[in-house]
Amino acid sequence: MADSFQFELVSPEQLLLSEAVTAVNVPGAEGYFTVMAHHAPVMTTLKPGVVVATLEGGAQQRIFVLGGFADVNENGFTLLAERATPVDQLDSAELDSQIRDAEEDVTDAATPEAKAKAQHSLAQLREARTAAGV
């Protein structure tokens, strides 16, 4: 059996998860990565996507996040999400609305830099929608 470690996923609204886990798959800014017990310390930003936490008993918690920060240290793993929703409570209509808003941001961008940033956000939302399976 794999070693466990403490994992906390916090959003501005609430503490979504505080459990002993054996692994957490996270949508990092440079791509998905997995944290397990005794992982090297790291701090990184997150992109929109689904966090999959494997609890000690083997059950999995899937939580959709819209950006944030991940901090792995000797005390465990803390994920500070800008927004977070359990996948089973995810509203596909709300996600579709966010995608439409991002599409409008691409169209309305006044500078090449703003357009590139809006296109990046749109791509992340579309990827997150696919990952969430909604």
N, CA, C and O of each residue as an XYZ file, in Angstrom:
536
protein
N       0.841     -1.180      0.000
C       0.000      0.000      0.000
C       0.893      1.253      0.000
O       1.892      1.313      0.717
N       0.525      2.228     -0.798
C       1.293      3.470     -0.919
C       1.181      4.301      0.357
O       0.161      4.282      1.045
N       2.250      5.026      0.652
C       2.230      5.944      1.800
C       1.211      7.043      1.543
O       0.939      7.401      0.397
N       0.659      7.565      2.613
C      -0.298      8.667      2.480
C       0.328      9.961      2.984
O       1.364      9.955      3.649
N      -0.324     11.065      2.650
C       0.101     12.389      3.079
C      -1.146     13.262      3.164
O      -2.193     12.918      2.616
N      -1.028     14.382      3.850
C      -2.156     15.290      4.040
C      -2.355     16.167      2.811
O      -1.403     16.762      2.306
N      -3.597     16.247      2.330
C      -3.939     17.086      1.181
C      -5.111     17.973      1.558
O      -6.104     17.509      2.118
N      -4.982     19.256      1.244
C      -6.087     20.202      1.452
C      -6.330     20.980      0.182
O      -5.397     21.511     -0.421
N      -7.589     21.047     -0.225
C      -7.991     21.843     -1.376
C      -8.934     22.917     -0.852
O     -10.002     22.622     -0.316
N      -8.520     24.159     -1.018
C      -9.247     25.293     -0.457
C      -9.622     26.264     -1.575
O      -8.805     26.573     -2.442
N     -10.859     26.736     -1.543
C     -11.285     27.808     -2.444
C     -11.650     28.998     -1.566
O     -11.739     28.853     -0.347
N     -11.864     30.177     -2.160
C     -12.243     31.329     -1.329
C     -13.536     31.096     -0.535
O     -13.733     31.679      0.531
N     -14.405     30.244     -1.064
C     -15.691     30.016     -0.412
C     -15.638     28.985      0.703
O     -16.362     29.095      1.692
N     -14.753     27.950      0.540
C     -14.800     26.850      1.499
C     -13.583     25.935      1.391
O     -12.816     25.986      0.429
N     -13.438     25.101      2.413
C     -12.468     24.016      2.397
C     -13.191     22.839      1.751
O     -14.138     22.298      2.322
N     -12.744     22.443      0.559
C     -13.420     21.376     -0.171
C     -12.952     19.987      0.215
O     -13.729     19.032      0.179
N     -11.691     19.871      0.581
C     -11.162     18.556      0.904
C      -9.995     18.709      1.859
O      -9.110     19.535      1.635
N      -9.987     17.929      2.909
C      -8.880     17.860      3.848
C      -8.798     16.410      4.292
O      -9.488     15.991      5.221
N      -7.939     15.644      3.611
C      -7.901     14.194      3.794
C      -6.483     13.669      3.668
O      -5.608     14.326      3.104
N      -6.272     12.476      4.203
C      -5.053     11.728      3.920
C      -5.257     11.071      2.560
O      -6.266     10.403      2.333
N      -4.303     11.260      1.662
C      -4.413     10.737      0.297
C      -3.128      9.982     -0.046
O      -2.103     10.129      0.619
N      -3.214      9.162     -1.112
C      -2.022      8.456     -1.586
C      -1.473      9.082     -2.859
O      -0.304      8.887     -3.190
N      -2.313      9.839     -3.581
C      -1.874     10.507     -4.807
C      -2.863     11.607     -5.164
O      -4.052     11.515     -4.858
N      -2.348     12.658     -5.820
C      -3.196     13.739     -6.320
C      -2.682     14.117     -7.703
O      -1.508     14.450     -7.865
N      -3.566     14.067     -8.703
C      -3.233     14.481    -10.064
C      -3.768     15.898    -10.237
O      -4.941     16.162     -9.973
N      -2.895     16.815    -10.686
C      -3.190     18.247    -10.668
C      -2.922     18.886    -12.032
O      -1.935     18.551    -12.686
N      -3.809     19.822    -12.476
C      -3.569     20.532    -13.740
C      -2.629     21.718    -13.538
O      -3.081     22.848    -13.356
N      -1.345     21.464    -13.570
C      -0.359     22.522    -13.405
C      -0.266     23.389    -14.647
O      -0.717     22.997    -15.723
N       0.309     24.550    -14.498
C       0.439     25.493    -15.611
C       1.219     24.894    -16.778
O       0.977     25.250    -17.931
N       2.150     23.988    -16.490
C       2.962     23.363    -17.538
C       2.437     21.996    -17.938
O       3.065     21.305    -18.740
N       1.290     21.591    -17.391
C       0.707     20.282    -17.694
C       0.345     19.562    -16.413
O       0.722     19.982    -15.319
N      -0.388     18.475    -16.558
C      -0.794     17.701    -15.385
C       0.428     17.059    -14.730
O       1.365     16.640    -15.411
N       0.402     16.989    -13.395
C       1.450     16.284    -12.662
C       0.809     15.582    -11.474
O      -0.270     15.962    -11.020
N       1.490     14.550    -10.977
C       0.980     13.763     -9.855
C       1.895     13.936     -8.656
O       3.119     13.867     -8.768
N       1.271     14.162     -7.502
C       1.991     14.279     -6.237
C       1.696     13.024     -5.424
O       0.545     12.613     -5.281
N       2.760     12.426     -4.896
C       2.631     11.278     -4.001
C       3.437     11.582     -2.741
O       4.120     12.604     -2.667
N       3.359     10.700     -1.759
C       4.093     10.901     -0.503
C       5.578     11.089     -0.797
O       6.126     10.456     -1.699
N       6.218     11.955     -0.035
C       7.648     12.243     -0.123
C       8.029     12.971     -1.416
O       9.183     12.921     -1.842
N       7.070     13.639     -2.031
C       7.342     14.428     -3.242
C       8.275     15.578     -2.888
O       8.217     16.112     -1.780
N       9.118     15.951     -3.811
C       9.998     17.102     -3.598
C       9.161     18.366     -3.439
O       8.106     18.484     -4.063
N       9.606     19.308     -2.623
C       8.870     20.569     -2.481
C       8.743     21.278     -3.829
O       9.683     21.323     -4.622
N       7.566     21.821     -4.059
C       7.317     22.561     -5.298
C       6.155     23.530     -5.070
O       5.240     23.259     -4.293
N       6.218     24.651     -5.761
C       5.101     25.590     -5.773
C       4.892     25.978     -7.231
O       5.844     26.316     -7.934
N       3.637     25.927     -7.681
C       3.342     26.238     -9.074
C       1.930     26.785     -9.194
O       1.114     26.659     -8.281
N       1.664     27.392    -10.330
C       0.308     27.857    -10.622
C      -0.468     26.734    -11.292
O       0.107     25.779    -11.815
N      -1.782     26.872    -11.262
C      -2.676     25.890    -11.859
C      -3.401     26.479    -13.046
O      -3.597     27.692    -13.127
N      -3.795     25.627    -13.960
C      -4.675     26.021    -15.050
C      -6.023     25.362    -14.793
O      -6.107     24.453    -13.966
N      -7.070     25.787    -15.468
C      -8.362     25.129    -15.287
C      -8.267     23.642    -15.636
O      -7.636     23.266    -16.624
N      -8.889     22.819    -14.826
C      -8.874     21.377    -15.058
C      -9.432     20.630    -13.872
O     -10.009     21.221    -12.959
N      -9.253     19.326    -13.894
C      -9.802     18.465    -12.849
C      -8.677     17.922    -11.979
O      -7.717     17.333    -12.474
N      -8.814     18.130    -10.675
C      -7.919     17.560     -9.683
C      -8.505     16.207     -9.289
O      -9.686     16.112     -8.955
N      -7.685     15.171     -9.329
C      -8.140     13.839     -8.921
C      -7.322     13.423     -7.710
O      -6.118     13.186     -7.810
N      -7.995     13.335     -6.556
C      -7.338     12.939     -5.312
C      -7.731     11.502     -4.996
O      -8.918     11.183     -4.922
N      -6.736     10.632     -4.808
C      -6.980      9.242     -4.427
C      -6.844      9.156     -2.910
O      -5.756      9.321     -2.359
N      -7.962      8.896     -2.251
C      -7.989      8.833     -0.796
C      -7.323      7.547     -0.308
O      -7.113      6.615     -1.084
N      -6.995      7.505      0.983
C      -6.316      6.339      1.556
C      -7.040      5.031      1.262
O      -6.398      4.016      0.992
N      -8.344      5.045      1.311
C      -9.129      3.827      1.078
C      -9.243      3.434     -0.387
O      -9.790      2.377     -0.700
N      -8.734      4.266     -1.288
C      -8.782      3.955     -2.713
C      -9.831      4.726     -3.490
O      -9.768      4.780     -4.718
N     -10.797      5.325     -2.801
C     -11.826      6.119     -3.488
C     -11.181      7.370     -4.073
O     -10.152      7.841     -3.589
N     -11.801      7.895     -5.118
C     -11.273      9.107     -5.745
C     -12.265     10.255     -5.616
O     -13.476     10.069     -5.731
N     -11.724     11.440     -5.374
C     -12.488     12.684     -5.376
C     -12.043     13.463     -6.606
O     -10.846     13.674     -6.801
N     -12.993     13.898     -7.444
C     -12.686     14.686     -8.636
C     -13.268     16.078     -8.450
O     -14.470     16.242     -8.242
N     -12.385     17.089     -8.529
C     -12.799     18.470     -8.290
C     -12.282     19.346     -9.430
O     -11.090     19.355     -9.736
N     -13.204     20.080    -10.048
C     -12.875     20.998    -11.125
C     -12.371     22.298    -10.521
O     -13.023     22.875     -9.650
N     -11.199     22.765    -10.984
C     -10.650     24.027    -10.495
C     -10.445     24.990    -11.659
O     -10.141     24.582    -12.779
N     -10.619     26.270    -11.368
C     -10.358     27.330    -12.350
C      -9.154     28.123    -11.870
O      -9.293     29.240    -11.373
N      -7.981     27.544    -12.019
C      -6.757     28.228    -11.645
C      -6.486     28.209    -10.163
O      -7.312     27.765     -9.366
N      -5.295     28.708     -9.800
C      -4.906     28.778     -8.401
C      -3.430     28.469     -8.240
O      -2.641     28.636     -9.170
N      -3.064     28.014     -7.038
C      -1.678     27.708     -6.700
C      -1.604     26.371     -5.990
O      -2.504     26.003     -5.234
N      -0.523     25.647     -6.239
C      -0.257     24.376     -5.564
C       1.038     24.516     -4.780
O       2.020     25.061     -5.284
N       1.040     24.025     -3.549
C       2.227     24.083     -2.689
C       2.443     22.720     -2.053
O       1.655     22.283     -1.214
N       3.523     22.049     -2.459
C       3.913     20.772     -1.875
C       5.106     21.052     -0.972
O       6.102     21.634     -1.402
N       4.992     20.629      0.289
C       6.107     20.811      1.221
C       6.162     19.619      2.170
O       5.404     18.662      2.012
N       7.052     19.676      3.150
C       7.233     18.537      4.060
C       5.996     18.244      4.909
O       5.874     17.148      5.455
N       5.082     19.198      5.029
C       3.866     19.002      5.812
C       2.710     18.435      5.006
O       1.686     18.068      5.583
N       2.847     18.352      3.680
C       1.774     17.834      2.841
C       1.603     18.671      1.586
O       2.559     19.256      1.076
N       0.389     18.718      1.106
C       0.087     19.374     -0.161
C      -1.141     20.253      0.038
O      -2.194     19.779      0.464
N      -0.997     21.527     -0.273
C      -2.112     22.471     -0.192
C      -2.359     23.042     -1.576
O      -1.436     23.516     -2.239
N      -3.597     22.994     -2.001
C      -3.992     23.559     -3.277
C      -4.968     24.696     -2.991
O      -6.031     24.479     -2.411
N      -4.600     25.914     -3.403
C      -5.441     27.090     -3.224
C      -6.064     27.407     -4.580
O      -5.392     27.931     -5.469
N      -7.335     27.093     -4.736
C      -8.012     27.258     -6.024
C      -8.737     28.592     -6.081
O      -9.335     29.033     -5.100
N      -8.674     29.236     -7.261
C      -9.441     30.468     -7.456
C     -10.932     30.164     -7.328
O     -11.673     30.884     -6.661
N     -11.350     29.088     -7.979
C     -12.717     28.565     -7.860
C     -12.634     27.064     -7.963
O     -11.808     26.539     -8.709
N     -13.481     26.356     -7.222
C     -13.445     24.898     -7.239
C     -14.848     24.348     -7.026
O     -15.619     24.862     -6.216
N     -15.161     23.286     -7.774
C     -16.464     22.634     -7.687
C     -16.276     21.134     -7.870
O     -15.622     20.713     -8.824
N     -16.835     20.316     -6.977
C     -16.777     18.871     -7.225
C     -17.384     18.565     -8.604
O     -18.410     19.134     -8.978
N     -16.743     17.669     -9.347
C     -17.186     17.378    -10.710
C     -18.647     16.944    -10.728
O     -19.382     17.307    -11.647
N     -19.085     16.170     -9.726
C     -20.478     15.711     -9.725
C     -21.475     16.844     -9.465
O     -22.681     16.643     -9.615
N     -20.997     18.019     -9.081
C     -21.872     19.183     -8.880
C     -21.669     20.242     -9.954
O     -22.255     21.322     -9.886
N     -20.842     19.933    -10.941
C     -20.499     20.900    -11.983
C     -21.700     21.170    -12.879
O     -22.391     20.246    -13.309
N     -21.936     22.433    -13.150
C     -23.035     22.866    -14.004
C     -22.483     23.097    -15.411
O     -21.766     24.069    -15.646
N     -22.813     22.209    -16.339
C     -22.274     22.326    -17.696
C     -22.740     23.620    -18.362
O     -22.016     24.178    -19.187
N     -23.927     24.105    -18.021
C     -24.411     25.360    -18.593
C     -23.533     26.530    -18.146
O     -23.255     27.435    -18.933
N     -23.093     26.512    -16.878
C     -22.211     27.570    -16.371
C     -20.861     27.524    -17.079
O     -20.308     28.563    -17.440
N     -20.340     26.333    -17.275
C     -19.060     26.195    -17.975
C     -19.199     26.647    -19.428
O     -18.304     27.303    -19.960
N     -20.313     26.302    -20.072
C     -20.566     26.771    -21.443
C     -20.617     28.298    -21.487
O     -20.112     28.914    -22.425
N     -21.226     28.901    -20.474
C     -21.305     30.359    -20.398
C     -19.911     30.980    -20.273
O     -19.622     31.997    -20.905
N     -19.049     30.366    -19.457
C     -17.687     30.867    -19.304
C     -16.914     30.749    -20.616
O     -16.105     31.616    -20.944
N     -17.164     29.682    -21.360
C     -16.509     29.511    -22.664
C     -16.994     30.575    -23.638
O     -16.195     31.150    -24.377
N     -18.295     30.843    -23.646
C     -18.822     31.899    -24.525
C     -18.224     33.258    -24.166
O     -17.871     34.036    -25.053
N     -18.109     33.544    -22.872
C     -17.496     34.796    -22.435
C     -16.041     34.884    -22.909
O     -15.589     35.943    -23.346
N     -15.320     33.777    -22.821
C     -13.926     33.758    -23.269
C     -13.839     33.951    -24.781
O     -12.923     34.610    -25.271
N     -14.786     33.379    -25.519
C     -14.814     33.572    -26.974
C     -15.036     35.052    -27.304
O     -14.419     35.582    -28.228
N     -15.918     35.719    -26.546
C     -16.154     37.152    -26.740
C     -14.898     37.956    -26.413
O     -14.590     38.941    -27.085
N     -14.169     37.524    -25.366
C     -12.929     38.211    -25.004
C     -11.913     38.132    -26.143
O     -11.184     39.093    -26.389
N     -11.861     37.001    -26.833
C     -10.951     36.851    -27.971
C     -11.354     37.823    -29.069
O     -10.505     38.509    -29.637
N     -12.643     37.882    -29.370
C     -13.151     38.763    -30.425
C     -12.927     40.233    -30.084
O     -12.596     41.032    -30.960
N     -13.106     40.590    -28.811
C     -13.031     41.987    -28.388
C     -11.622     42.463    -28.045
O     -11.432     43.642    -27.748
N     -10.639     41.576    -28.080
C      -9.278     41.948    -27.674
C      -8.749     43.094    -28.529
O      -8.830     43.062    -29.757
N      -8.206     44.105    -27.858
C      -7.742     45.318    -28.550
C      -6.282     45.245    -28.989
O      -5.866     45.964    -29.898
N      -5.507     44.374    -28.341
C      -4.084     44.280    -28.684
C      -3.734     42.815    -28.955
O      -4.455     41.913    -28.528
N      -2.641     42.583    -29.658
C      -2.212     41.196    -29.878
C      -1.946     40.452    -28.564
O      -2.219     39.256    -28.462
N      -1.415     41.158    -27.564
C      -1.148     40.534    -26.273
C      -2.451     40.124    -25.586
O      -2.551     39.026    -25.039
N      -3.448     41.015    -25.617
C      -4.736     40.712    -25.003
C      -5.412     39.552    -25.729
O      -6.029     38.693    -25.099
N      -5.294     39.531    -27.054
C      -5.889     38.446    -27.826
C      -5.216     37.116    -27.497
O      -5.894     36.101    -27.340
N      -3.897     37.115    -27.391
C      -3.171     35.890    -27.055
C      -3.570     35.374    -25.675
O      -3.761     34.173    -25.485
N      -3.695     36.286    -24.718
C      -4.095     35.904    -23.359
C      -5.513     35.338    -23.368
O      -5.777     34.327    -22.718
N      -6.427     35.977    -24.097
C      -7.812     35.508    -24.176
C      -7.886     34.144    -24.863
O      -8.655     33.278    -24.447
N      -7.085     33.953    -25.916
C      -7.069     32.660    -26.609
C      -6.544     31.561    -25.690
O      -7.040     30.435    -25.710
N      -5.549     31.893    -24.896
C      -4.997     30.929    -23.945
C      -6.058     30.526    -22.915
O      -6.220     29.343    -22.616
N      -6.774     31.510    -22.377
C      -7.828     31.232    -21.402
C      -8.924     30.378    -22.018
O      -9.411     29.437    -21.391
N      -9.314     30.704    -23.247
C     -10.345     29.939    -23.948
C      -9.895     28.494    -24.142
O     -10.670     27.568    -23.904
N      -8.668     28.298    -24.566
C      -8.151     26.939    -24.772
C      -8.150     26.152    -23.465
O      -8.474     24.964    -23.456
N      -7.789     26.805    -22.364
C      -7.772     26.127    -21.070
C      -9.183     25.735    -20.643
O      -9.389     24.635    -20.130
N     -10.154     26.622    -20.847
C     -11.535     26.292    -20.489
C     -12.061     25.130    -21.318
O     -12.739     24.249    -20.789
N     -11.759     25.118    -22.600
C     -12.197     24.017    -23.453
C     -11.538     22.713    -23.020
O     -12.190     21.670    -22.977
N     -10.258     22.768    -22.701
C      -9.546     21.573    -22.225
C     -10.137     21.085    -20.906
O     -10.300     19.884    -20.692
N     -10.453     22.028    -20.031
C     -11.026     21.676    -18.734
C     -12.400     21.036    -18.898
O     -12.741     20.093    -18.185
N     -13.183     21.553    -19.838
C     -14.515     20.977    -20.081
C     -14.380     19.538    -20.530
O     -15.134     18.671    -20.087
N     -13.421     19.277    -21.409
C     -13.178     17.913    -21.872
C     -12.723     17.027    -20.721
O     -13.198     15.900    -20.578
N     -11.802     17.532    -19.898
C     -11.286     16.756    -18.766
C     -12.371     16.454    -17.752
O     -12.373     15.385    -17.141
N     -13.298     17.392    -17.566
C     -14.382     17.203    -16.602
C     -15.438     16.237    -17.129
O     -16.199     15.661    -16.351
N     -15.484     16.060    -18.438
C     -16.452     15.129    -19.027
C     -17.884     15.595    -18.942
O     -18.803     14.778    -18.875
N     -18.090     16.924    -18.944
C     -19.464     17.453    -18.890
C     -19.819     18.126    -20.195
O     -20.931     18.633    -20.346
